C-alpha cells in the first residue's frame, strides 16, 4: 500500500535530487528510493470512454473553489491520527495534518520517493536507530500556533501516551525511545534498537504533526473531536454518523508540488459523508450527491465501468490482504489441522472472479505483493484442494455424518464468524461458508458495528473474523501478530508466539535491506504454516470518481490526497 513529479525549489525547502538508492549511512537529498522492489500495477484504471486517463500524479484542469463530497463507508473511530486504527480516518487526516516527510509514488520508480513535508532534510544514523530532522520555519497550525520542534515532540509523546490508547500508531513506532529537541527547528527521534522502517511508518498517516496548544487544551481523549493540524484543510464541524466538514486553510504555503498545490487548496470545502450502505453510496454518486465514492463493492465498480461516466482509481497498498483472522484459541480452530483444512477449502481465485467481478486480485499471503518482505514461498503453501481439506479433518477426528456435517464427540464442526458493518465482507463470507460447508463445516455469521466487533475480536468470541491492513512497511505485522496486541489491539487471531514476536523485532532492527526482507519473508512463511489467517484478496484503495473531479494524487499506501483537487 505510484507516481509524482520532482520537487520544485521554494524558500525553506530542499529541491529534489535525482532518484538514488536509499542508504541509511548518510544524509540524502529528497529523491531517495525505498527498499521495496516489487513492481506496481497502474495506479489509475480508466472507466470513462473516449478519453485517456491523466497520468498518475498529474493535475487536470478544473475549477477553483467549490465543494467536493467524498462518500466513505464507515464512521471514523476518532479524528486523531495518532489514536486511530481505521484507514478511512488516516485518509481524512492527510487533509488536516502534514507529516515530517511524505512518501510518494514516482513515475518510473517502483520504490517511490521521500518528499519534504514539515522537514527540510533528514539524517539517519548508520544503525537506523536515530533520525534527525531539520524543520521548516514558516509553518503555522490552524489555531495560530507556530510549528517548531516542540510540536514534533508533543505529537510523538501524544502517540505513546497510554491515555491516547493508540490502536496502530504505537505499534508502528516499534522500539521508540524518545524525541529530543536539539534546537527550535531540529529534532532527533531515537529508538532503543535499529528501526529501519521508521521513515515509511511516519509517512503513513498516524504521525501527522499536531498543534501542541490543541493537544494540551483538549487532552489525549478530547483531541480526536477537535483535530488541529497544519494541513491544506481545517476542521469545521462533525455531525456524528452523518458528515464531516473541512474548509480550506488559506494560509497553507508548504505543500509538496507532487501533490498538486504548494499553496492553498483549490477547493473551498471538503466534505466526508458517511454512507455505510454500499448501494446507497453508489446511488449517491450517480445522483451527484457525491463526487467520489470510497470502497464501492465490486458489483458497483463493475457497473460504474460499464456506465463509462466515472474514473476508477485503484491504488495497490502495502499491507495485509483482506481476509479472515483464524482464532487459534477457540475450538475447533485451536487445532492446526482444522485451520489448515480451512486454508485449502477456499478457492480465492473463484471468489474474486465471481463474488468480486474480477475487480480485485486473489491473495495467498499475510502481506500484499508490493510489500517488502513478501514471500513467494509463503504464497505457495496452500492451494485450493477440498479433498486435502477432507483428509486433514479426518486426521483431526471429525467424521462426516449422513447430512455431510462433520462431528466429533457428538459435537458438530461449527464456526462462529463475526464481521463488522461497512466492511464489505458479507458476500465474501457467504462464499467462504459455502465452500467450508462442502467439506463438513457449519457456521453462524454475525455482523456487528465496528466498535462492538472489536470487543468481540479482542475477547476471542469468533473462530473467523474480518481484517485487512494498510501499512507502510512490513513491520505492520507487529500490529496484528504481536502477543501484546491480543486483548486491546489487532491480534484477532489470538496468536501468541514469543519467537515470532522476536523475529519481527529482529527484522525491523536490520538495516541491510536484503537481509531485512529475507527475515520478514521467513516470518510470513511461519505465519502461513501456522494457518492463523485466511487471505482472500489483496488490499487496494478503491475510489470511484465523477468525471468532473481532477487533481487527485495517490500516496504509496492506498490513499488519495486532496491538496490539488478540483471540481469542474
Secondary structure, 3 states (H helix, E strand, C coil): CCCCCCCCCECCECCCCCCEECCCCCCCCCCEECCCCCCCCCCEEECCCCCCCCCCCCCCCCCCCCEEEEEECCCCCCCCCCCCCCHHHHHHHHHHCCCCEEEEEECCEEEEEEEECCEEEEEECCCCCEEEEEECCCCECCCCCECCHHHHHHHHHHHHCHHHCCCCHHHHHCCEEEEEEEECCEEEEEECCCCCCHHHHHCCCCCCCCCHHHHHHHHHHHHHHCCCCCCCEEEEEEECCCEEEEEECCCCCCCCHHHCCCCCCCCCEEEEEECCCHHHHHHHHHHCCCCEEECCCHHHHHHHHHHCCEEEEEEEECEEEEEEEECCCCCCCCCHHHHHHHHHHCCHHHHHHHCCCCCCCECCCCCCCCCCCCCHHHHCCCCCCHHHHHHHHHHCCCEECCCCCEEECCEECEEEEEEECCCCCHHHHHHHHHHHHCCCCEEEEEEECHHHHHHHHHHCCCCECCEEEECCCHHHHHHHHCHHHCCCCCCCCCCCCHHHHHHHHHHHCCCCHHHHHHHHHHHHHHHHHCCCEEEEECCEEEEEEECCEECCEECCECCEECCCCEEC
